[in-house]
Amino acid sequence: MRQMRIISSDTALFRIALIVLFCSATAIIWTGSKALTQQANKEELTAGLQFVPTDAALFVYVDAERIWENSILQAIRKADGKDFDTFISMVKTETGLSPDDLKSLVLFFPHLKNPRDLEQLGIAFTFKKTYDKEKIVKTAQKVLSTKANLKLVPMGERQALLLINLGEEYAKPQPAGKTGPLSVALKNAATGKHVAVLGSTLASLPEEIRGDDLPAQIRPFQPLLKAQTITAALDLGKTIDLDVRVATATAGQAVDCEKSLGVLLNLIQEAIGAGMKELDPDMKDLDLKDMLAIMKAAIATAKDAKFSAQGNEVKLTASMPIDLPFVSGYLAAKKKIQEAALQAQSLNNLKQIALAMHSYHDAFGACPPAAVCDKKGNPQLSWRVLILPFIEQDNLYQQFKLDEPWDSANNKKLLEKMPKVYAIPGKTKEGGSDTFYRVFVGKGAAFDWITGTKINSITDGTSNTIMCVTAATAVPWTKPDELEFDPDKDMTKLLGAIVNGKVQVAMFDGSVRTFSKIPDPMTLNALITRAGGEVIPEIP
């Protein structure tokens, strides 16, 4: 039953993702716009734009050269030179071209009716120099990591169209003079005045999101989903400007869309405000002050946005100052993202460990002991070795000699094969063999050196008893070196933070938790014991 729910939720996520994509046109990353101009009808489409169907579900045009050479991005590149240099080197190795060599890019999805339609798209590249056809195809195949049907259509020495799972009909330019819902947006992209242009024909989206049976939280945006097109243009100048247009069939529908945009702008302000509080509830983290300043400016931009219905069209414009601390804000945001990724990976590791413990319990009637011990009761190998078959590492498990200590000639050479589930990205050294995931053992703790604990013996409750923690110090992953529990000592010193003072634990019910701060000694002792009968307070 759980698997069926997961499959259904994936489909639902696809639908919701599309809804968010097209309802959030005003929340596109602020990279630029001057008003969309009807004079674009006089413009000739450039090579890449010629291939976009005028009724495409979605197309995006990006002036990569102007964005890449923009002063803000240049400053960010300088401040984060190492990562940018690594990225540029990687791209150059794979494609033979540097990101600096890309002039513009056009991406389009002809249809988005079904989930599989996400796998059918076209990407038109315009380079500043000649390109290697074979490298472009090989790179695309590698990135896609699938047996996608790829076709590269050369358009001269500096232009190419990459078709992904699309038929031959898309390898030819659209007929001259052919018009459709996105004709004006395509020609506006061809003017070269905008750093980015986006357009969507909403009739090419799933019928479900254009119908009346929508979730309550999505219903306020129903008029937008029933519109004919949504287009947006962005520019970088003295300010960062955004221009959004929503075309409808009637003036009445345009008024309804205007109301929906108002709701959307309010939600954007609320979401950014909530994000600010989550980042720094007390506003004391100086490292975040510039990122918070940018977020405040984004709220003000959404608040001051101008929008109105004129005939069958709704227009929205917004401007954001360009003299904001984008560089330091970017570095702070990058740090936060890395920390969040680290926390998420560690939580997933703990979840896998907890599941393995339960699988071991199902197989042997008890959790593993803290160690494999010899006949005299001396610990030989860690519990981390015993659960290997339950984390899809049975082959590695078979290579251990369980009657030998962790540092015997045979077992020691297996240290370098530590499974990734025992490593914490950013804390464990690359290729290292030490782990921070350890358990408390002895004197009423959940683990004992020699015998395994049965779940029904945890009378304090499985949700109130710690199984595994992130420790303050790391140990070789096969070594039976665990956290000796002593209620008369301060056990809080044995716990280690992942980032910003946050400690992570897996409980015996299989849940994983992140504590914003280490619990006080008495509370921690209560969580460590399996049958202490203590009353455990709420832990932040």
C-alpha positions in Angstrom: 0.0 0.0 0.0 2.8 2.4 0.8 4.4 1.9 -2.6 1.1 2.7 -4.3 0.8 5.9 -2.4 4.3 6.9 -3.4 3.5 6.4 -7.0 0.3 8.4 -6.8 2.1 11.2 -4.9 4.7 11.4 -7.7 2.0 12.0 -10.2 0.4 14.5 -7.9 3.7 16.3 -7.5 4.0 16.6 -11.2 0.6 18.2 -11.4 1.4 20.5 -8.5 4.8 21.4 -9.9 3.2 22.6 -13.2 0.6 24.6 -11.3 3.3 26.3 -9.2 5.4 26.9 -12.3 2.7 28.8 -14.1 1.1 30.4 -11.1 4.5 31.7 -10.0 5.5 33.6 -13.1 5.9 36.7 -11.0 8.3 34.9 -8.7 10.8 34.1 -11.4 14.4 34.6 -10.2 14.9 38.3 -10.5 17.3 38.7 -13.4 15.5 41.4 -15.3 12.4 43.6 -17.9 11.1 46.4 -19.9 7.5 46.2 -21.0 6.7 43.7 -23.7 6.2 45.7 -26.8 3.8 45.1 -29.7 6.6 46.4 -32.0 8.0 42.9 -31.6 5.6 41.8 -34.4 8.1 43.3 -36.8 11.0 41.3 -35.6 12.4 38.3 -37.4 12.9 35.1 -35.3 16.4 34.1 -34.6 17.5 30.6 -35.5 16.7 29.0 -32.2 13.3 30.7 -31.8 12.2 29.6 -35.3 11.9 26.0 -34.1 9.5 26.8 -31.1 5.9 25.9 -31.9 3.7 29.0 -31.5 1.4 27.0 -29.3 4.1 25.4 -27.2 3.3 24.4 -23.6 6.4 26.3 -22.5 9.4 28.1 -23.9 12.2 30.0 -22.3 14.7 32.3 -24.0 17.9 33.3 -22.2 20.5 35.8 -23.3 23.3 33.9 -21.7 26.0 36.3 -22.8 24.4 39.4 -21.1 23.7 37.5 -17.9 27.1 35.9 -17.7 28.8 39.2 -18.3 26.6 41.2 -15.9 28.5 43.0 -13.2 26.6 41.3 -10.4 27.4 37.8 -11.7 31.0 38.9 -12.4 31.3 40.0 -8.8 29.8 36.7 -7.6 32.2 34.8 -9.8 35.1 36.7 -8.3 34.0 36.1 -4.8 33.3 32.4 -5.3 36.1 31.9 -7.8 37.1 28.3 -6.8 33.6 26.8 -7.4 33.1 28.8 -10.5 36.4 27.8 -11.9 35.7 24.1 -11.1 32.3 24.4 -12.9 33.8 26.1 -15.9 36.6 23.5 -16.1 34.1 20.7 -15.9 31.9 22.1 -18.7 34.9 22.8 -20.9 36.2 19.2 -20.4 32.8 17.7 -21.2 31.8 19.9 -24.1 35.0 21.6 -25.4 33.3 24.9 -24.7 33.2 27.3 -21.7 30.0 28.9 -20.4 31.6 32.1 -21.6 31.2 30.7 -25.2 27.4 30.4 -24.9 25.6 33.4 -26.5 22.0 32.4 -26.0 19.7 29.5 -25.3 16.2 28.6 -26.1 14.3 25.7 -24.4 10.8 24.5 -25.3 8.3 21.8 -24.4 5.7 21.3 -27.2 3.3 19.7 -24.7 3.0 19.1 -21.0 -0.2 17.1 -20.9 1.3 14.0 -19.3 4.3 13.3 -17.1 6.2 11.7 -20.0 6.0 15.0 -21.9 8.6 16.4 -19.5 11.1 14.1 -21.3 10.3 15.6 -24.7 11.9 18.9 -25.3 14.1 20.9 -27.6 17.1 23.1 -26.7 18.6 25.5 -29.2 22.1 26.8 -28.6 23.9 29.8 -30.1 27.6 29.9 -29.4 30.3 32.5 -29.9 32.5 30.0 -31.7 32.4 26.7 -33.5 31.3 23.7 -31.4 32.0 19.9 -31.4 28.8 18.1 -32.4 29.8 14.8 -30.8 30.8 16.3 -27.5 27.4 18.1 -27.3 25.5 14.9 -27.8 27.7 12.9 -25.4 27.3 15.5 -22.7 23.6 15.6 -23.1 23.4 11.8 -22.9 25.5 11.8 -19.8 23.4 14.6 -18.1 20.2 12.8 -18.9 21.5 9.5 -17.6 19.0 7.7 -19.8 18.6 6.1 -23.2 17.0 9.2 -24.5 16.5 9.6 -28.3 18.8 12.5 -29.1 19.1 14.3 -32.4 21.4 17.2 -33.0 20.3 19.5 -35.8 23.3 21.7 -37.0 22.4 25.3 -37.9 25.8 26.5 -39.0 29.0 26.4 -37.2 27.8 28.3 -34.1 24.2 27.2 -33.8 22.6 23.9 -33.0 19.2 22.4 -32.0 19.2 19.4 -29.7 16.0 17.4 -29.8 15.3 15.1 -26.9 12.7 12.4 -27.6 11.0 14.6 -30.3 10.1 13.6 -33.8 11.5 14.9 -37.1 8.7 17.5 -37.5 10.5 19.5 -34.8 13.8 19.5 -36.7 12.4 22.0 -39.2 11.7 25.7 -38.6 8.0 26.6 -38.1 6.4 27.7 -41.3 7.0 31.4 -42.2 4.1 33.6 -41.2 2.5 31.0 -39.0 1.0 32.6 -35.9 -0.2 31.3 -32.6 -0.7 32.1 -28.9 3.0 32.7 -28.4 3.8 34.6 -31.6 4.2 38.0 -29.8 6.3 36.5 -27.0 8.6 34.8 -29.5 9.1 37.9 -31.5 9.8 39.9 -28.3 12.5 37.4 -27.5 14.0 38.0 -30.9 14.3 41.7 -30.3 17.4 41.1 -28.1 16.1 43.7 -25.6 15.5 41.2 -22.8 17.8 39.0 -20.8 15.1 36.4 -20.6 11.6 35.8 -22.0 9.2 33.1 -20.9 5.9 32.0 -22.6 3.3 29.3 -21.9 0.2 28.2 -23.8 -2.0 27.0 -21.0 -4.2 24.9 -23.2 -1.2 22.6 -23.7 -1.1 21.8 -20.0 -2.9 18.9 -18.3 -6.7 19.1 -18.3 -6.8 18.4 -14.6 -5.2 21.7 -13.6 -7.5 23.6 -16.0 -10.7 22.0 -14.6 -12.9 22.8 -11.6 -11.8 20.0 -9.4 -8.7 21.7 -7.8 -7.4 21.5 -4.2 -8.6 24.4 -2.1 -5.2 26.0 -1.8 -4.9 26.1 -5.6 -8.4 27.3 -6.4 -7.6 31.0 -6.0 -5.3 30.7 -9.0 -7.9 28.9 -11.2 -8.4 31.9 -13.5 -4.7 32.0 -14.3 -4.8 28.3 -15.2 -7.7 28.9 -17.5 -6.1 31.8 -19.3 -4.9 31.6 -22.9 -1.2 32.5 -22.3 1.2 33.7 -19.7 4.3 35.5 -20.8 7.1 37.2 -18.9 10.1 39.3 -19.9 13.1 40.3 -17.7 15.8 43.0 -18.0 18.9 44.2 -16.2 19.4 47.9 -16.3 19.5 50.6 -13.6 16.9 48.4 -11.9 15.9 44.8 -12.1 12.6 44.8 -13.9 9.9 42.1 -14.4 7.0 42.4 -16.9 4.2 39.7 -16.9 1.3 39.5 -19.3 -1.7 37.1 -19.0 -4.0 36.9 -22.0 -7.6 35.7 -21.6 -10.6 35.1 -23.8 -12.8 37.8 -22.3 -12.5 41.0 -20.2 -14.3 39.3 -17.3 -11.7 36.6 -17.2 -8.9 39.2 -17.2 -10.5 40.8 -14.1 -10.5 37.4 -12.4 -6.9 36.9 -13.3 -6.0 40.3 -11.8 -7.5 39.2 -8.5 -5.5 35.9 -8.7 -2.3 37.9 -9.2 -3.1 39.9 -6.2 -3.5 36.8 -4.1 -0.2 35.4 -5.6 1.7 38.6 -4.7 0.5 38.4 -1.1 1.5 34.7 -0.9 5.0 35.6 -2.2 5.4 38.3 0.5 4.2 35.8 3.2 6.4 33.1 2.0 9.5 35.3 1.9 8.6 36.7 5.3 8.3 33.2 6.7 11.6 32.2 5.2 13.3 35.2 6.8 12.0 34.1 10.3 13.1 30.5 9.7 16.5 31.6 8.6 17.1 33.8 11.7 14.2 34.1 14.1 16.1 36.6 16.3 17.8 38.4 13.4 21.1 38.0 15.2 23.1 36.1 12.6 25.3 38.7 11.0 26.3 36.3 8.2 22.7 36.4 7.0 22.1 40.2 7.2 22.8 40.8 3.5 20.7 37.9 2.4 17.9 39.1 4.7 18.3 42.6 3.2 17.7 41.1 -0.3 14.7 39.2 0.9 13.2 42.4 2.5 13.8 44.1 -0.9 12.0 41.3 -2.6 9.0 41.7 -0.3 8.9 45.4 -1.0 9.1 44.7 -4.7 6.2 42.3 -4.6 4.2 44.8 -2.4 4.9 47.7 -4.8 4.2 45.7 -8.0 1.7 47.3 -10.3 -0.9 45.2 -12.0 -4.2 45.9 -13.8 -6.6 44.4 -16.3 -6.9 46.1 -19.7 -9.3 44.6 -22.1 -8.6 40.9 -22.4 -5.1 41.2 -20.9 -3.7 41.5 -17.4 -0.4 43.4 -17.0 2.0 43.2 -14.1 5.3 45.1 -13.7 7.7 45.1 -10.8 11.1 46.7 -10.3 13.8 45.8 -7.8 16.9 47.9 -6.9 20.1 46.7 -8.4 22.4 48.2 -5.7 21.7 45.4 -3.2 24.4 43.2 -1.5 23.9 40.4 -3.9 27.5 39.0 -3.6 27.5 38.6 0.2 23.8 37.6 0.0 24.7 34.9 -2.5 27.6 33.6 -0.3 25.3 33.4 2.7 22.6 31.7 0.7 25.1 29.2 -0.7 26.3 28.4 2.8 22.7 27.9 4.0 21.9 25.6 1.1 25.0 23.6 1.8 24.1 23.3 5.4 20.6 22.2 4.6 21.9 19.6 2.2 24.3 18.3 4.8 21.5 18.1 7.4 19.2 16.3 4.9 21.8 13.8 3.9 22.7 13.0 7.5 19.0 12.6 8.4 18.6 10.2 5.5 21.7 8.3 6.7 20.2 7.9 10.2 16.9 6.8 8.7 18.7 4.1 6.7 20.5 3.0 9.9 17.2 2.9 11.8 15.5 0.8 9.1 18.5 -1.6 9.0 18.3 -2.0 12.8 14.6 -2.9 12.5 15.3 -5.3 9.7 18.0 -6.9 11.8 15.5 -7.2 14.6 12.9 -8.8 12.3 15.5 -11.4 11.2 17.1 -12.2 14.5 14.5 -11.3 17.1 16.6 -8.5 18.6 18.6 -5.5 17.6 22.3 -6.1 17.1 24.6 -5.9 20.1 26.9 -2.9 20.3 29.7 -5.2 19.0 30.7 -8.7 17.9 32.6 -10.0 20.9 35.0 -12.9 21.3 34.5 -15.8 23.8 35.9 -13.7 26.6 33.5 -10.8 25.9 36.0 -8.5 24.3 34.5 -6.3 21.5 35.9 -7.2 18.1 33.8 -5.5 15.5 31.1 -2.7 15.6 27.4 -3.1 15.1 27.9 -1.1 11.9 29.4 -4.3 10.4 26.5 -6.5 11.6 23.8 -4.4 9.8 25.7 -4.3 6.5 23.4 -6.9 4.9 20.5 -4.7 5.7 21.9 -1.6 4.0 22.5 -3.5 0.7 26.1 -4.3 1.6 26.0 -8.0 2.0 29.0 -8.5 -0.3 31.1 -6.3 1.9 29.8 -8.1 5.0 30.9 -11.5 3.6 34.5 -10.2 3.4 34.8 -9.7 7.1 36.2 -12.3 9.5 33.8 -12.0 12.5 36.1 -14.0 14.7 38.9 -11.4 14.3 39.2 -7.9 15.7 38.5 -4.8 13.6 42.2 -4.1 13.0 43.3 -7.6 12.0 45.2 -8.0 8.7 42.0 -9.0 6.9 39.5 -6.7 8.5 41.7 -3.6 8.5 42.0 -3.5 4.8 38.2 -3.2 4.6 38.2 0.2 6.4 38.6 2.0 3.1 35.3 0.5 1.9 33.1 2.4 4.4 29.5 2.6 3.0 28.3 6.2 2.3 25.5 5.8 4.8 28.1 6.1 7.5 29.7 9.3 6.1 28.5 12.9 6.8 29.1 15.1 3.8 31.2 18.1 4.8 32.4 16.4 8.0 33.7 13.1 6.9 36.9 13.4 4.9 36.7 12.4 1.3 37.5 8.8 1.0 37.8 8.6 4.8 36.9 5.7 7.0 35.8 7.4 10.2 32.1 7.8 11.2 30.3 10.1 13.6 27.3 7.7 13.9 27.5 6.0 17.3 25.3 4.5 19.9 25.1 4.7 23.7 26.0 1.5 25.5 25.7 0.1 29.0 24.1 1.0 32.4 20.5 1.0 31.1 21.2 2.4 27.7 19.5 0.9 24.7 22.6 -1.1 23.7 24.7 -3.7 25.4 28.1 -4.9 24.3 27.2 -8.6 24.2 23.4 -9.0 23.9 21.0 -7.4 21.5 18.0 -5.4 22.8 14.4 -6.5 22.0 12.0 -3.8 21.1 9.4 -4.9 23.7 12.0 -4.3 26.4 12.1 -0.6 25.7 9.4 0.3 28.2 10.1 4.0 28.1 8.6 4.0 24.6 10.4 3.6 21.3 9.7 7.3 20.4 11.4 8.4 23.7 14.5 6.3 23.4 17.6 7.2 21.4 19.0 4.6 19.0 21.9 6.4 17.2 23.4 9.9 17.4 25.8 12.2 15.7 28.8 12.1 18.1 31.3 14.8 18.9 34.2 12.6 17.8 34.5 10.2 14.9 35.9 6.6 15.1 36.9 4.0 12.5 33.6 2.7 11.3 34.4 -1.0 12.0 35.9 -0.3 15.4 33.7 -1.2 18.4 34.1 2.2 20.0 30.8 3.5 21.3 29.5 6.1 23.8 29.7 4.6 27.3 26.7 5.8 29.2 27.3 7.0 32.7 24.3 8.8 34.3 26.7 10.5 36.8 28.6 12.2 34.0 27.7 14.9 31.5 26.7 13.0 28.4 26.0 16.1 26.4 29.7 16.5 25.8 29.6 13.2 23.8 27.1 14.6 21.2 28.3 16.5 18.1 26.6 19.1 16.1 26.0 18.8 12.3 25.8 22.5 11.7 24.9 25.6 13.8 24.7 23.6 17.1 22.1 21.1 15.7 22.4 17.5 16.8 20.7 14.7 15.0 19.4 11.4 16.5 17.5 8.3 15.3 14.9 7.0 17.8 13.9 3.4 18.2 10.5 4.0 16.5 12.4 4.7 13.3 11.9 8.4 13.4 14.8 10.8 13.0 15.1 14.2 14.7 17.2 17.4 14.6 17.6 19.2 17.9 18.2 22.9 17.5 20.3 22.6 20.6 21.7 19.8 22.8 19.2 18.8 25.5 20.1 19.4 29.1 22.0 16.5 30.8 18.9 15.2 32.7 16.7 15.1 29.6 19.4 13.5 27.6 19.9 10.8 30.2 16.2 10.1 30.1 16.3 9.7 26.3 19.3 7.4 26.5 17.8 4.9 29.0 15.4 2.3 27.7 13.5 1.6 30.9 14.1 4.5 33.3 10.5 5.6 33.6 11.4 9.3 33.3 9.0 12.0 32.1 10.6 13.7 29.1 9.9 17.4 28.5 9.3 18.9 25.1 12.7 19.3 23.2 13.2 22.1 20.6 
